[in-house]
Amino acid sequence: MAKVWRYTIKLPPMGTPRPRTRRLDDGRTITYYDQSYSD
């Protein structure tokens, strides 16, 4: 199972904040939230 990394990034506010995921070339999966959602 791929390791999941959680962190926040600064982006303009979204109407419906939701977790976002990215899959890296080495197989890791990143899960992150918009900054406005984590505050």
Residue pairs with C-beta under 8 A, 6 or more apart in sequence:
2 23
2 27
2 28
2 29
3 28
3 29
4 29
4 30
4 31
5 28
5 29
5 30
5 31
5 32
6 31
6 32
6 33
7 30
7 32
8 32
8 33
8 34
8 35
8 37
8 38
9 32
9 34
9 35
10 35
11 34
11 35
11 36
13 34
13 36
14 34
14 36
14 37
17 33
17 34
17 36
17 37
18 33
18 37
19 31
19 32
19 33
20 31
20 32
20 33
20 34
21 29
21 30
21 31
21 32
22 29
22 30
22 32
23 29
23 30
24 30
